[in-house]
Amino acid sequence: MKLVRYGSNGRERPGLIDAQGRLRSLQDVVADIGPDVYGPAGQRALARLDVGSLPLVRGKPRLGVPFVGIGKFIGIGLNYHDHARETGAKAPSEPIVFNKWTTCLSGPFEPIEQPPHSTRLDWEVELGVVIGRTARYVGVGEALKYVAGYCTVNDVSERQFQISRGSQWDKGKGCDGFGPVGPWLVTADEVADPQDLALTLDVNGQRMQQGNTRDMIFGVAQIVSYLSHFMTLRPGDLIATGTPAGVGLGMDPPRFLRPGDVVELEVQGLGAQRQEVVASRARVADDARDLVDPPQGGAMGKLQS
């Protein structure tokens, strides 16, 4: 089942994509695509619906983040063998964990607004994992039972903030608009093997990333189990599971996004995204410039995500 939320920003309505690829309304069935809908009981109830009787949605409305209830947005760094090789780093012995703030969430076709003090804006196509049941101290063999579904994520990153601003990754991962999600939440029953999904990303029509989730260092089940030993995972928590080789900072010379660039990405079976990079509309107060303007010079260090 492909669950969606459509309509103007802040006023999205629940829907699903039928077998013919048409958008149908769930407005008379559920209030929103929340944990009560994509949790086990909610999915069983949706499976009993006569999808053909649901109203078709006319036109091509805007698609928002396909589900609500995202309490945590967790990132996993350096999690593909080919990405580790391109950075010259050793594969980690345990998952590298960082946060993407929930305020960075955006729809799959929203523009990426470059922060006013950003100089190294980068892209990362990733498999997103959505938790459907509360998970705490879960074993690897049971971990996938706690997954509600999967989605496409662009882990937009600002490398100057991530690497050179005190080596605190979260600074470069959670700016507004740095978390495009969707277009759909695909329920887990439709994904036969999360470790066999192709990922691609293009910038201005040029292929930058092409990989497969089977190249992950830590698979989905390992990640869910691992995280559940350090925090309680709750329905709606979203995990971005890492990116394959081909990010801008890994190129020689590095290549970064600028206003006017167009990013297109897709995870097999989970839908495609498209974003245009735009200049920031924000203004930085004069008395804050020393805090937010990037330092001049200095090495960027090794890429790790």
C-alpha positions in Angstrom: 0.0 0.0 0.0 1.3 3.5 -0.9 0.1 6.1 1.6 0.2 9.8 0.8 -0.8 13.2 2.0 -1.8 15.8 -0.5 -2.9 19.4 -0.6 -1.6 22.8 0.4 1.2 23.0 3.0 -0.2 22.6 6.5 -3.6 21.4 5.2 -2.7 18.0 3.7 -5.4 15.3 3.3 -4.8 11.6 3.6 -4.8 9.4 0.5 -3.4 6.3 -1.2 -2.1 5.4 -4.6 -4.1 2.6 -6.2 -2.8 -0.3 -8.4 -3.2 1.9 -11.5 -1.1 4.7 -10.0 -4.1 6.9 -9.3 -4.5 9.1 -6.2 -7.5 8.2 -4.1 -8.8 10.0 -1.1 -8.9 8.5 2.4 -10.5 11.6 3.9 -13.7 9.8 4.8 -11.8 6.9 6.3 -9.0 8.4 8.4 -8.2 11.8 9.8 -4.6 11.7 8.7 -1.7 9.3 7.9 -0.6 8.9 11.5 0.7 6.1 13.7 -2.9 4.7 14.2 -3.1 4.3 10.4 0.4 2.8 9.6 0.6 0.8 12.8 -0.3 -2.9 12.7 -4.0 -2.5 13.5 -4.4 0.4 11.1 -2.8 -1.4 8.2 -5.1 -4.4 8.8 -8.1 -2.1 8.6 -6.8 -0.5 5.4 -6.3 -3.9 3.9 -10.0 -4.6 4.3 -11.0 -1.5 2.3 -12.5 -1.7 -1.2 -9.9 0.6 -2.8 -11.9 0.9 -6.0 -14.8 2.6 -4.1 -12.5 5.4 -2.7 -13.0 8.8 -4.4 -10.4 9.6 -7.1 -8.6 12.9 -6.6 -8.6 15.2 -9.6 -5.6 17.0 -11.0 -2.1 16.8 -9.6 -2.2 18.2 -6.1 0.9 19.0 -4.2 2.3 16.0 -2.2 3.6 16.7 1.4 5.5 14.5 3.8 3.5 11.2 3.4 2.9 10.6 7.1 2.8 12.4 10.4 3.8 11.5 14.0 7.6 11.7 13.3 9.0 12.1 16.8 12.6 11.4 15.8 14.5 11.7 12.5 17.6 9.6 12.9 20.5 9.4 10.4 23.1 6.7 9.9 26.4 7.8 8.5 29.0 6.1 6.4 26.9 3.0 5.9 27.7 1.8 2.3 30.9 0.0 1.4 31.4 2.0 -1.8 30.8 5.3 0.1 33.4 4.4 2.7 35.9 3.6 -0.1 35.3 7.0 -1.8 36.0 8.8 1.4 39.2 6.8 2.2 37.7 5.9 5.6 37.5 2.5 7.2 34.1 0.9 7.5 32.7 1.6 11.0 32.6 -1.2 13.5 29.2 0.1 14.8 26.6 2.4 13.1 27.4 6.1 13.2 24.3 7.9 14.5 23.2 11.5 14.2 20.1 13.6 14.3 18.1 15.4 11.6 15.7 17.8 13.4 12.1 17.3 12.5 11.9 21.0 11.5 13.9 20.0 8.4 11.1 17.8 7.1 9.7 18.8 3.7 7.7 17.3 0.8 9.3 15.4 -2.0 9.0 18.2 -4.5 9.6 21.3 -2.3 12.6 23.5 -3.2 15.8 23.2 -1.2 16.5 26.7 0.3 20.2 27.2 0.6 21.0 28.8 4.0 22.3 32.3 3.6 25.8 31.3 5.0 26.0 28.0 3.2 28.9 27.2 0.9 29.0 23.4 0.6 25.5 22.1 0.0 25.4 18.4 -0.8 23.0 15.6 -1.7 22.4 12.1 -0.4 19.8 9.6 -1.6 18.7 7.2 1.2 16.3 4.5 2.1 14.0 5.7 4.8 12.7 3.3 7.4 9.5 4.1 9.3 8.8 2.5 12.7 5.3 1.1 13.3 5.5 -0.4 16.8 7.4 0.6 19.9 10.8 -1.0 19.9 13.1 -1.4 22.9 15.9 -3.9 23.1 14.8 -5.7 20.0 16.8 -8.6 18.5 18.0 -8.5 14.9 15.8 -11.5 14.0 12.7 -9.7 15.2 13.6 -6.1 14.1 11.8 -6.0 10.8 8.5 -6.8 12.5 8.7 -3.3 14.0 8.9 -1.6 10.6 5.7 0.0 9.3 7.1 0.8 5.9 9.7 2.5 3.8 10.2 5.8 1.9 12.6 7.8 -0.2 14.7 10.4 1.7 17.1 13.0 0.5 19.6 13.6 3.4 20.5 17.1 2.3 23.8 18.1 4.0 25.8 21.3 4.5 29.4 20.0 4.7 31.0 23.2 6.0 28.5 23.1 9.0 28.9 19.3 9.4 32.7 19.1 9.4 34.3 22.5 10.1 31.9 24.0 12.6 33.1 22.1 15.7 32.7 18.6 14.2 29.1 18.4 15.3 27.3 16.7 12.4 23.8 17.7 13.5 24.6 21.3 12.5 24.9 20.3 8.9 22.0 17.9 8.7 19.0 19.6 10.1 18.5 23.0 8.5 15.0 23.8 7.2 14.2 21.9 4.1 17.1 19.4 4.5 14.8 16.4 4.9 12.6 15.8 1.8 10.6 12.6 2.4 8.2 10.7 0.1 6.4 10.8 -2.2 4.8 7.8 -0.5 5.0 5.7 2.6 5.1 2.2 1.2 4.0 -0.4 3.7 6.5 -3.1 4.6 4.4 -5.9 3.0 5.1 -4.4 -0.4 8.9 -4.5 0.0 10.0 -8.1 -0.4 13.6 -7.4 0.7 14.8 -4.0 1.9 18.4 -5.1 1.2 17.8 -5.3 -2.5 16.6 -1.9 -3.6 18.3 0.3 -6.2 19.0 4.0 -5.4 19.8 6.7 -7.9 20.3 10.5 -7.8 20.9 13.0 -10.6 21.9 16.6 -10.5 20.9 18.7 -13.6 20.3 15.4 -15.5 23.7 14.0 -14.7 23.8 10.7 -12.8 25.7 11.2 -9.5 24.7 8.3 -7.4 23.8 4.7 -8.3 23.8 2.0 -5.7 21.9 -0.8 -4.0 20.9 -1.3 -0.4 22.7 -4.7 -0.5 25.9 -2.7 -0.3 24.9 -1.4 3.2 27.5 -2.1 6.0 24.6 -2.5 8.5 21.3 -3.7 7.1 17.9 -2.4 8.1 17.3 -5.1 10.7 20.7 -4.5 12.3 20.1 -0.7 12.4 16.6 -1.0 14.0 17.9 -3.5 16.6 21.0 -1.4 17.4 19.1 1.9 17.8 16.5 0.1 20.1 19.3 -0.6 22.6 20.1 3.1 22.9 16.7 4.7 22.7 13.0 3.7 22.6 11.8 3.7 19.0 8.2 4.8 18.7 5.7 4.6 15.9 6.5 7.3 13.3 10.2 7.5 14.1 12.1 7.8 10.8 15.6 6.4 10.1 17.6 7.5 7.1 19.9 4.5 6.6 22.9 6.0 4.7 23.9 6.8 1.2 25.9 5.1 -1.6 29.0 6.7 -3.3 28.7 9.8 -5.4 28.1 12.7 -3.0 29.5 16.1 -4.0 32.2 16.2 -1.3 33.5 12.9 -2.5 34.3 14.2 -6.0 37.6 15.5 -7.2 37.3 18.4 -7.2 34.3 18.6 -4.9 31.0 19.7 -6.4 28.3 21.5 -4.4 24.7 22.6 -5.1 23.9 26.1 -6.1 20.7 28.0 -6.7 19.1 26.8 -9.9 20.4 23.2 -9.7 17.8 20.5 -9.9 18.1 17.3 -7.8 16.2 14.1 -8.9 16.4 10.9 -6.8 14.6 7.6 -6.4 14.6 4.4 -4.4 13.3 1.4 -6.3 9.6 0.9 -5.6 9.4 3.8 -3.2 8.9 6.7 -5.6 10.9 9.6 -7.0 11.6 13.1 -5.8 12.6 16.3 -7.5 13.9 19.5 -5.9 15.2 22.8 -7.2 17.8 24.6 -5.2 16.8 28.2 -4.4 18.6 31.1 -2.7 17.7 31.8 0.9 15.1 34.4 1.7 16.3 34.6 5.2 18.3 37.5 6.6 21.1 37.2 9.2 21.2 40.0 11.8 24.4 41.9 11.8 25.1 41.0 15.5 24.8 37.3 14.6 27.1 37.1 11.6 30.2 36.2 13.7 28.3 33.2 14.9 26.9 31.9 11.7 29.2 32.9 8.9 31.6 30.0 8.1 35.2 30.3 9.1 37.6 31.2 6.3 40.1 28.6 5.1 40.9 25.5 7.0 40.7 21.8 5.9 37.3 20.2 5.5 38.6 16.9 6.8 37.3 13.5 5.7 33.8 13.0 4.5 31.9 10.6 6.8 28.3 10.7 5.8 
